[in-house]
């Protein structure tokens, strides 16, 4: 693992950022390839519709998103079976748009990276709402299978559940 520190450099006579290897080896998180047959099934399950704009799109304008962000996996993802059930597909994936006007998967990735760094959970479109939990990451486990529970409630984890819960909150009678 590489760490970056700021310290005085005798060669240039000023404080500089320096990288050093800690001696710790960290395994890479790598996404398992989604077999083409499974990718087609995922697109069909969601009727080629991106979850955020709810717009039907061409396959090349969609990204199959893992709900649980790769940065939190802690290890390589197990292989995906082409025989996944529709329920398993819906539990594991959602579709985001990727076209000339935006890439929602990139927005999610940056939000997840901030969450990991700051423990402040994501706010899609800067809307501070979580259908479970609150703004702060509340789990001891920050990586690995146990960490997925901490993502539940964030709009980026399950945009459909987030939108439905937000709409329900907005339409429920308020107590004054």
C-alpha positions in Angstrom: 0.0 0.0 0.0 1.3 3.5 -0.8 0.9 6.4 1.7 1.4 10.1 1.0 2.9 12.3 3.6 4.1 15.9 3.7 7.6 16.4 5.1 10.7 18.5 4.7 12.9 17.6 1.7 16.6 18.2 2.2 17.3 18.2 -1.5 14.9 21.0 -2.4 14.9 22.7 1.0 11.1 22.8 1.4 8.1 20.8 2.6 6.9 18.5 -0.2 4.5 15.6 -0.6 6.2 12.3 -0.7 4.9 8.8 -1.4 6.2 5.7 0.3 5.4 2.0 0.3 4.2 0.9 3.7 5.2 -2.7 3.1 1.6 -3.8 3.2 0.2 -5.6 0.2 -3.5 -4.8 -0.6 -5.4 -7.0 -3.0 -7.2 -5.3 -5.8 -10.9 -5.2 -6.0 -11.9 -6.3 -9.4 -15.4 -6.6 -10.8 -16.2 -10.0 -12.3 -17.1 -9.8 -15.9 -20.8 -9.9 -16.5 -21.4 -12.6 -19.1 -23.1 -11.2 -22.3 -26.1 -13.4 -21.7 -26.6 -12.0 -18.2 -26.0 -8.4 -19.4 -28.8 -8.9 -21.9 -31.1 -10.3 -19.2 -30.4 -7.4 -16.9 -31.2 -4.9 -19.6 -34.5 -6.9 -20.3 -35.4 -7.1 -16.6 -35.2 -3.3 -16.4 -36.8 -2.9 -19.9 -33.7 -0.8 -21.0 -34.9 2.0 -18.6 -32.4 4.0 -16.6 -33.5 4.2 -13.0 -32.9 7.9 -12.4 -34.6 9.6 -15.4 -36.9 6.6 -15.9 -36.2 6.8 -19.6 -36.0 3.9 -22.0 -32.6 4.0 -23.8 -30.5 2.1 -26.3 -28.2 -0.5 -24.7 -25.1 1.6 -25.4 -26.5 4.5 -23.4 -26.9 2.3 -20.2 -24.4 1.2 -17.6 -25.2 -1.9 -15.4 -24.4 -0.6 -11.9 -23.6 -2.8 -8.9 -25.7 -1.4 -6.1 -22.9 -2.2 -3.5 -19.9 0.0 -4.6 -16.7 -1.8 -5.6 -14.7 0.5 -3.2 -16.4 -1.3 -0.3 -16.2 -4.9 -1.5 -12.9 -5.6 0.3 -12.1 -8.4 -2.2 -12.7 -9.4 -5.7 -16.3 -10.0 -6.7 -17.3 -13.7 -7.2 -18.3 -14.6 -10.8 -21.8 -13.8 -12.0 -23.9 -16.7 -13.1 -25.9 -16.4 -16.3 -28.7 -18.3 -14.4 -29.3 -15.5 -11.9 -32.9 -15.1 -11.1 -34.8 -11.9 -11.7 -34.9 -11.2 -8.0 -31.2 -11.7 -7.7 -30.6 -9.3 -10.6 -32.9 -6.7 -8.9 -31.1 -7.1 -5.6 -27.6 -6.7 -7.1 -27.9 -4.3 -10.1 -29.6 -1.2 -11.4 -29.3 0.7 -14.7 -27.8 4.2 -15.0 -27.6 6.4 -18.1 -24.3 7.0 -19.9 -24.7 9.4 -22.8 -23.3 12.6 -24.1 -25.2 14.6 -21.5 -24.1 12.7 -18.4 -23.0 9.5 -16.7 -24.9 8.8 -13.5 -22.6 5.9 -12.6 -19.7 8.3 -12.4 -21.7 10.6 -10.1 -22.4 7.6 -7.9 -18.7 6.5 -7.9 -17.6 9.9 -6.8 -20.3 10.0 -4.1 -19.2 6.6 -2.7 -15.6 7.7 -2.7 -16.5 10.7 -0.6 -18.6 8.5 1.7 -15.6 6.2 2.3 -13.3 9.1 2.9 -15.6 11.3 5.1 -18.2 8.8 6.5 -20.9 11.2 5.1 -23.4 9.2 3.1 -24.4 10.2 -0.4 -26.9 12.8 -1.4 -28.1 12.4 -5.0 -28.6 15.8 -6.5 -27.7 17.2 -3.1 -31.0 16.0 -1.6 -30.3 15.1 2.0 -32.6 12.2 2.5 -32.0 8.6 3.4 -34.8 6.0 3.5 -32.9 4.1 6.2 -30.3 5.6 8.6 -28.9 9.1 8.4 -26.2 11.2 7.0 -23.3 9.5 8.9 -21.9 6.1 8.0 -22.8 4.2 11.2 -21.1 0.8 10.8 -17.8 -0.4 12.2 -17.3 -2.4 9.0 -16.3 -0.1 6.2 -15.4 -2.9 3.7 -16.5 -6.4 3.0 -19.9 -8.1 2.8 -20.9 -6.7 6.2 -20.5 -3.1 4.9 -23.4 -3.4 2.4 -25.9 -2.9 5.2 -24.5 0.6 5.6 -25.3 1.5 2.0 -29.0 0.7 2.4 -30.9 3.9 2.7 -28.6 5.9 0.3 -30.2 7.0 -2.9 -27.2 5.8 -4.9 -27.5 2.3 -3.5 -31.2 1.8 -4.6 -32.5 4.8 -6.4 -36.0 3.4 -6.9 -36.4 2.7 -3.2 -35.0 6.1 -2.4 -37.3 7.9 -4.8 -40.4 5.9 -3.6 -39.6 6.6 0.1 -39.0 10.3 -0.6 -42.3 10.6 -2.6 -44.1 8.8 0.2 -42.6 11.2 2.8 -43.6 14.3 0.6 -47.2 13.1 0.2 -47.8 11.9 3.7 -49.8 14.3 6.0 -47.5 16.4 8.1 -48.0 16.8 11.9 -47.7 20.4 13.0 
